[in-house]
Amino acid sequence: MEQFKTYALMIGLTLLFIWVGGMLGGRAGMIIAFVIAAGMNFYAYYYSDTQVLKHYHAIPVDRRNASGLYEIVERLTRRAGLPMPALYIIPDQQPNAFATGRDYEHAAVAVTEGLLNLLTEEEVEAVIAHELSHIKHYDMLIGTVAATMAGAIAMLANFGMFFGGDRDRPNPIVMIVLMILAPLAATVIQMTISRNREFMADEGAARMTGHPEWLQSGLAKLDNYARGISMHDADPQTAHMFIINPFTGKDVSLKQLFSTHPSTEQRIERLEALK
């Protein structure tokens, strides 16, 4: 079902690309938009996970250089019936984590140095279980593809200046379209990625570990520390992928704009009901 949703998302965004291309440049614009969309769909499906990991300067690790983390993930994957994902550590002090990849065999889990320094072993296990739950339900596929396609929409908006009007008198229709598309890169995420997925992944983590209280305490710590520590290189196109919104520490307007997560208080209350 999640793979079908991803394909539907890719088709929908392709049609949006073509429509915008036609608005900006007529038939020639539609052809250019179609070529761009086809290329981005291919790239998003096969390489969007690599792009996200590279964006956050994620460093691959294994049993030799992160034995404790590796053993936690190995134990949980056996319990969940999943293949071992690739593991990464992000050199950032904001405590956070995300999962990415297009399927079970090409999945990856990334955690920040801040998370490993802050949480207890039990809390780290709960966070990893949350990310593995995303993998198990293919949430990471649609999330990663949506992030790449949202960035592509923003790119198309920027290039739109080349299609309409002239240098001295830009086409007002083009300007209106660009004004609409500028924030669309963020809102498309909110439209296509259900915040309910976080509740489902929390529940999956609680059942995987058998200890809802581990994730409760972990989420409370992550939320509290994220309010005081900003994440370097965080952007709205990928904010929905993290267990805690990386913009938590920003001002209220930003938190409302990039509200891709339910509140931590709501999540902790839901976990309380599972005890």
TORKOL-4160 file (C-alpha; in steps of 0.2 Angstrom, whole numbers, padded with zeros to 4 digits, m for minus):
275
<pt num="1" X="0000" Y="0000" Z="0000"/>
<pt num="2" X="0014" Y="0012" Z="0005"/>
<pt num="3" X="0023" Y="0009" Z="m0012"/>
<pt num="4" X="0007" Y="0012" Z="m0021"/>
<pt num="5" X="0005" Y="0029" Z="m0012"/>
<pt num="6" X="0023" Y="0033" Z="m0017"/>
<pt num="7" X="0019" Y="0029" Z="m0035"/>
<pt num="8" X="0004" Y="0040" Z="m0034"/>
<pt num="9" X="0014" Y="0054" Z="m0027"/>
<pt num="10" X="0027" Y="0053" Z="m0040"/>
<pt num="11" X="0013" Y="0053" Z="m0054"/>
<pt num="12" X="0004" Y="0068" Z="m0046"/>
<pt num="13" X="0020" Y="0078" Z="m0044"/>
<pt num="14" X="0024" Y="0074" Z="m0062"/>
<pt num="15" X="0007" Y="0081" Z="m0068"/>
<pt num="16" X="0010" Y="0096" Z="m0057"/>
<pt num="17" X="0027" Y="0099" Z="m0065"/>
<pt num="18" X="0020" Y="0098" Z="m0083"/>
<pt num="19" X="0005" Y="0110" Z="m0078"/>
<pt num="20" X="0017" Y="0123" Z="m0071"/>
<pt num="21" X="0029" Y="0121" Z="m0086"/>
<pt num="22" X="0014" Y="0124" Z="m0097"/>
<pt num="23" X="0009" Y="0140" Z="m0087"/>
<pt num="24" X="0027" Y="0146" Z="m0088"/>
<pt num="25" X="0032" Y="0142" Z="m0105"/>
<pt num="26" X="0018" Y="0134" Z="m0116"/>
<pt num="27" X="0022" Y="0118" Z="m0125"/>
<pt num="28" X="0041" Y="0120" Z="m0124"/>
<pt num="29" X="0039" Y="0123" Z="m0105"/>
<pt num="30" X="0028" Y="0107" Z="m0103"/>
<pt num="31" X="0041" Y="0097" Z="m0113"/>
<pt num="32" X="0055" Y="0104" Z="m0102"/>
<pt num="33" X="0045" Y="0101" Z="m0086"/>
<pt num="34" X="0041" Y="0083" Z="m0091"/>
<pt num="35" X="0060" Y="0079" Z="m0094"/>
<pt num="36" X="0064" Y="0087" Z="m0077"/>
<pt num="37" X="0050" Y="0077" Z="m0069"/>
<pt num="38" X="0055" Y="0060" Z="m0077"/>
<pt num="39" X="0073" Y="0063" Z="m0071"/>
<pt num="40" X="0068" Y="0068" Z="m0054"/>
<pt num="41" X="0056" Y="0053" Z="m0052"/>
<pt num="42" X="0070" Y="0041" Z="m0056"/>
<pt num="43" X="0083" Y="0050" Z="m0045"/>
<pt num="44" X="0070" Y="0052" Z="m0030"/>
<pt num="45" X="0066" Y="0033" Z="m0031"/>
<pt num="46" X="0084" Y="0027" Z="m0032"/>
<pt num="47" X="0095" Y="0040" Z="m0025"/>
<pt num="48" X="0085" Y="0051" Z="m0013"/>
<pt num="49" X="0091" Y="0042" Z="0002"/>
<pt num="50" X="0109" Y="0045" Z="m0003"/>
<pt num="51" X="0105" Y="0063" Z="m0005"/>
<pt num="52" X="0097" Y="0065" Z="0012"/>
<pt num="53" X="0112" Y="0056" Z="0021"/>
<pt num="54" X="0124" Y="0067" Z="0011"/>
<pt num="55" X="0115" Y="0083" Z="0015"/>
<pt num="56" X="0117" Y="0079" Z="0034"/>
<pt num="57" X="0135" Y="0074" Z="0032"/>
<pt num="58" X="0130" Y="0056" Z="0039"/>
<pt num="59" X="0145" Y="0045" Z="0042"/>
<pt num="60" X="0143" Y="0026" Z="0040"/>
<pt num="61" X="0147" Y="0015" Z="0055"/>
<pt num="62" X="0147" Y="m0004" Z="0058"/>
<pt num="63" X="0151" Y="m0016" Z="0072"/>
<pt num="64" X="0169" Y="m0011" Z="0072"/>
<pt num="65" X="0167" Y="0007" Z="0076"/>
<pt num="66" X="0150" Y="0008" Z="0084"/>
<pt num="67" X="0147" Y="m0009" Z="0092"/>
<pt num="68" X="0135" Y="m0003" Z="0105"/>
<pt num="69" X="0123" Y="0005" Z="0093"/>
<pt num="70" X="0126" Y="m0010" Z="0080"/>
<pt num="71" X="0121" Y="m0023" Z="0093"/>
<pt num="72" X="0105" Y="m0013" Z="0098"/>
<pt num="73" X="0099" Y="m0012" Z="0080"/>
<pt num="74" X="0104" Y="m0030" Z="0076"/>
<pt num="75" X="0094" Y="m0036" Z="0091"/>
<pt num="76" X="0079" Y="m0026" Z="0086"/>
<pt num="77" X="0079" Y="m0031" Z="0068"/>
<pt num="78" X="0079" Y="m0049" Z="0073"/>
<pt num="79" X="0064" Y="m0046" Z="0084"/>
<pt num="80" X="0055" Y="m0036" Z="0070"/>
<pt num="81" X="0059" Y="m0048" Z="0056"/>
<pt num="82" X="0069" Y="m0035" Z="0046"/>
<pt num="83" X="0086" Y="m0036" Z="0037"/>
<pt num="84" X="0100" Y="m0026" Z="0045"/>
<pt num="85" X="0099" Y="m0008" Z="0039"/>
<pt num="86" X="0114" Y="0003" Z="0035"/>
<pt num="87" X="0119" Y="0013" Z="0050"/>
<pt num="88" X="0125" Y="0031" Z="0050"/>
<pt num="89" X="0130" Y="0044" Z="0064"/>
<pt num="90" X="0127" Y="0063" Z="0060"/>
<pt num="91" X="0140" Y="0074" Z="0068"/>
<pt num="92" X="0127" Y="0086" Z="0075"/>
<pt num="93" X="0123" Y="0090" Z="0093"/>
<pt num="94" X="0104" Y="0091" Z="0092"/>
<pt num="95" X="0098" Y="0074" Z="0098"/>
<pt num="96" X="0088" Y="0067" Z="0083"/>
<pt num="97" X="0086" Y="0052" Z="0071"/>
<pt num="98" X="0078" Y="0047" Z="0055"/>
<pt num="99" X="0076" Y="0032" Z="0043"/>
<pt num="100" X="0077" Y="0032" Z="0025"/>
<pt num="101" X="0078" Y="0020" Z="0010"/>
<pt num="102" X="0067" Y="0013" Z="m0004"/>
<pt num="103" X="0064" Y="m0004" Z="0003"/>
<pt num="104" X="0069" Y="m0016" Z="0017"/>
<pt num="105" X="0085" Y="m0021" Z="0008"/>
<pt num="106" X="0091" Y="m0003" Z="0005"/>
<pt num="107" X="0086" Y="0005" Z="0022"/>
<pt num="108" X="0096" Y="0016" Z="0033"/>
<pt num="109" X="0095" Y="0023" Z="0050"/>
<pt num="110" X="0104" Y="0038" Z="0055"/>
<pt num="111" X="0106" Y="0045" Z="0073"/>
<pt num="112" X="0115" Y="0061" Z="0078"/>
<pt num="113" X="0130" Y="0062" Z="0090"/>
<pt num="114" X="0119" Y="0072" Z="0102"/>
<pt num="115" X="0106" Y="0058" Z="0103"/>
<pt num="116" X="0119" Y="0045" Z="0108"/>
<pt num="117" X="0127" Y="0057" Z="0121"/>
<pt num="118" X="0110" Y="0062" Z="0129"/>
<pt num="119" X="0100" Y="0046" Z="0130"/>
<pt num="120" X="0102" Y="0030" Z="0140"/>
<pt num="121" X="0104" Y="0013" Z="0131"/>
<pt num="122" X="0086" Y="0009" Z="0134"/>
<pt num="123" X="0080" Y="0026" Z="0127"/>
<pt num="124" X="0092" Y="0024" Z="0112"/>
<pt num="125" X="0084" Y="0006" Z="0109"/>
<pt num="126" X="0066" Y="0014" Z="0109"/>
<pt num="127" X="0071" Y="0027" Z="0096"/>
<pt num="128" X="0079" Y="0014" Z="0085"/>
<pt num="129" X="0063" Y="0004" Z="0087"/>
<pt num="130" X="0053" Y="0019" Z="0081"/>
<pt num="131" X="0064" Y="0021" Z="0066"/>
<pt num="132" X="0063" Y="0002" Z="0062"/>
<pt num="133" X="0044" Y="0004" Z="0063"/>
<pt num="134" X="0044" Y="0017" Z="0050"/>
<pt num="135" X="0055" Y="0005" Z="0039"/>
<pt num="136" X="0043" Y="m0009" Z="0042"/>
<pt num="137" X="0028" Y="0001" Z="0036"/>
<pt num="138" X="0038" Y="0009" Z="0021"/>
<pt num="139" X="0035" Y="0026" Z="0029"/>
<pt num="140" X="0053" Y="0030" Z="0025"/>
<pt num="141" X="0050" Y="0027" Z="0006"/>
<pt num="142" X="0036" Y="0039" Z="0004"/>
<pt num="143" X="0044" Y="0052" Z="0016"/>
<pt num="144" X="0061" Y="0052" Z="0007"/>
<pt num="145" X="0053" Y="0053" Z="m0011"/>
<pt num="146" X="0042" Y="0067" Z="m0005"/>
<pt num="147" X="0057" Y="0077" Z="0002"/>
<pt num="148" X="0066" Y="0076" Z="m0015"/>
<pt num="149" X="0051" Y="0080" Z="m0025"/>
<pt num="150" X="0047" Y="0095" Z="m0014"/>
<pt num="151" X="0064" Y="0101" Z="m0017"/>
<pt num="152" X="0062" Y="0099" Z="m0035"/>
<pt num="153" X="0046" Y="0109" Z="m0035"/>
<pt num="154" X="0056" Y="0123" Z="m0026"/>
<pt num="155" X="0069" Y="0122" Z="m0040"/>
<pt num="156" X="0056" Y="0123" Z="m0053"/>
<pt num="157" X="0049" Y="0139" Z="m0045"/>
<pt num="158" X="0066" Y="0147" Z="m0046"/>
<pt num="159" X="0069" Y="0142" Z="m0064"/>
<pt num="160" X="0052" Y="0149" Z="m0068"/>
<pt num="161" X="0059" Y="0166" Z="m0070"/>
<pt num="162" X="0067" Y="0160" Z="m0086"/>
<pt num="163" X="0051" Y="0155" Z="m0095"/>
<pt num="164" X="0040" Y="0171" Z="m0093"/>
<pt num="165" X="0041" Y="0189" Z="m0098"/>
<pt num="166" X="0057" Y="0198" Z="m0101"/>
<pt num="167" X="0071" Y="0205" Z="m0090"/>
<pt num="168" X="0063" Y="0222" Z="m0088"/>
<pt num="169" X="0045" Y="0217" Z="m0087"/>
<pt num="170" X="0042" Y="0200" Z="m0080"/>
<pt num="171" X="0025" Y="0191" Z="m0084"/>
<pt num="172" X="0013" Y="0195" Z="m0069"/>
<pt num="173" X="0006" Y="0177" Z="m0071"/>
<pt num="174" X="0023" Y="0170" Z="m0069"/>
<pt num="175" X="0026" Y="0180" Z="m0053"/>
<pt num="176" X="0009" Y="0174" Z="m0046"/>
<pt num="177" X="0014" Y="0156" Z="m0049"/>
<pt num="178" X="0031" Y="0158" Z="m0041"/>
<pt num="179" X="0023" Y="0166" Z="m0026"/>
<pt num="180" X="0012" Y="0151" Z="m0024"/>
<pt num="181" X="0026" Y="0138" Z="m0028"/>
<pt num="182" X="0039" Y="0146" Z="m0016"/>
<pt num="183" X="0030" Y="0139" Z="0000"/>
<pt num="184" X="0024" Y="0124" Z="m0009"/>
<pt num="185" X="0040" Y="0114" Z="m0005"/>
<pt num="186" X="0035" Y="0114" Z="0013"/>
<pt num="187" X="0016" Y="0112" Z="0012"/>
<pt num="188" X="0017" Y="0098" Z="0000"/>
<pt num="189" X="0026" Y="0088" Z="0014"/>
<pt num="190" X="0011" Y="0092" Z="0026"/>
<pt num="191" X="m0001" Y="0087" Z="0012"/>
<pt num="192" X="0007" Y="0070" Z="0008"/>
<pt num="193" X="0015" Y="0064" Z="0024"/>
<pt num="194" X="0002" Y="0060" Z="0038"/>
<pt num="195" X="0007" Y="0065" Z="0055"/>
<pt num="196" X="m0002" Y="0050" Z="0061"/>
<pt num="197" X="0013" Y="0040" Z="0055"/>
<pt num="198" X="0022" Y="0046" Z="0070"/>
<pt num="199" X="0009" Y="0039" Z="0082"/>
<pt num="200" X="0010" Y="0023" Z="0073"/>
<pt num="201" X="0029" Y="0022" Z="0073"/>
<pt num="202" X="0028" Y="0026" Z="0092"/>
<pt num="203" X="0016" Y="0012" Z="0095"/>
<pt num="204" X="0026" Y="0000" Z="0085"/>
<pt num="205" X="0042" Y="0005" Z="0095"/>
<pt num="206" X="0033" Y="0002" Z="0111"/>
<pt num="207" X="0027" Y="m0015" Z="0106"/>
<pt num="208" X="0044" Y="m0020" Z="0098"/>
<pt num="209" X="0053" Y="m0016" Z="0115"/>
<pt num="210" X="0039" Y="m0020" Z="0127"/>
<pt num="211" X="0043" Y="m0004" Z="0136"/>
<pt num="212" X="0033" Y="0011" Z="0131"/>
<pt num="213" X="0041" Y="0021" Z="0145"/>
<pt num="214" X="0058" Y="0020" Z="0137"/>
<pt num="215" X="0051" Y="0030" Z="0122"/>
<pt num="216" X="0041" Y="0042" Z="0133"/>
<pt num="217" X="0057" Y="0047" Z="0142"/>
<pt num="218" X="0067" Y="0047" Z="0126"/>
<pt num="219" X="0055" Y="0059" Z="0117"/>
<pt num="220" X="0054" Y="0070" Z="0132"/>
<pt num="221" X="0073" Y="0072" Z="0132"/>
<pt num="222" X="0074" Y="0074" Z="0113"/>
<pt num="223" X="0060" Y="0088" Z="0113"/>
<pt num="224" X="0068" Y="0097" Z="0128"/>
<pt num="225" X="0085" Y="0098" Z="0121"/>
<pt num="226" X="0080" Y="0101" Z="0103"/>
<pt num="227" X="0072" Y="0117" Z="0110"/>
<pt num="228" X="0089" Y="0124" Z="0114"/>
<pt num="229" X="0100" Y="0117" Z="0101"/>
<pt num="230" X="0097" Y="0120" Z="0082"/>
<pt num="231" X="0102" Y="0107" Z="0069"/>
<pt num="232" X="0114" Y="0113" Z="0056"/>
<pt num="233" X="0108" Y="0111" Z="0038"/>
<pt num="234" X="0090" Y="0107" Z="0043"/>
<pt num="235" X="0078" Y="0111" Z="0030"/>
<pt num="236" X="0059" Y="0110" Z="0028"/>
<pt num="237" X="0059" Y="0097" Z="0014"/>
<pt num="238" X="0067" Y="0084" Z="0026"/>
<pt num="239" X="0060" Y="0090" Z="0043"/>
<pt num="240" X="0046" Y="0077" Z="0043"/>
<pt num="241" X="0059" Y="0063" Z="0042"/>
<pt num="242" X="0066" Y="0065" Z="0060"/>
<pt num="243" X="0059" Y="0058" Z="0076"/>
<pt num="244" X="0058" Y="0076" Z="0083"/>
<pt num="245" X="0055" Y="0091" Z="0072"/>
<pt num="246" X="0073" Y="0099" Z="0069"/>
<pt num="247" X="0064" Y="0116" Z="0069"/>
<pt num="248" X="0058" Y="0114" Z="0087"/>
<pt num="249" X="0070" Y="0127" Z="0094"/>
<pt num="250" X="0065" Y="0140" Z="0081"/>
<pt num="251" X="0052" Y="0154" Z="0083"/>
<pt num="252" X="0034" Y="0150" Z="0084"/>
<pt num="253" X="0030" Y="0155" Z="0066"/>
<pt num="254" X="0043" Y="0143" Z="0060"/>
<pt num="255" X="0036" Y="0129" Z="0071"/>
<pt num="256" X="0019" Y="0132" Z="0064"/>
<pt num="257" X="0025" Y="0132" Z="0046"/>
<pt num="258" X="0035" Y="0116" Z="0048"/>
<pt num="259" X="0022" Y="0107" Z="0059"/>
<pt num="260" X="0025" Y="0090" Z="0052"/>
<pt num="261" X="0024" Y="0081" Z="0069"/>
<pt num="262" X="0011" Y="0080" Z="0082"/>
<pt num="263" X="0016" Y="0088" Z="0099"/>
<pt num="264" X="0027" Y="0078" Z="0110"/>
<pt num="265" X="0014" Y="0079" Z="0124"/>
<pt num="266" X="0002" Y="0070" Z="0113"/>
<pt num="267" X="0014" Y="0057" Z="0108"/>
<pt num="268" X="0018" Y="0054" Z="0126"/>
<pt num="269" X="0000" Y="0053" Z="0131"/>
<pt num="270" X="m0003" Y="0040" Z="0117"/>
<pt num="271" X="0011" Y="0029" Z="0124"/>
<pt num="272" X="0004" Y="0030" Z="0141"/>
<pt num="273" X="m0012" Y="0022" Z="0135"/>
<pt num="274" X="m0001" Y="0007" Z="0130"/>
<pt num="275" X="0005" Y="0003" Z="0147"/>
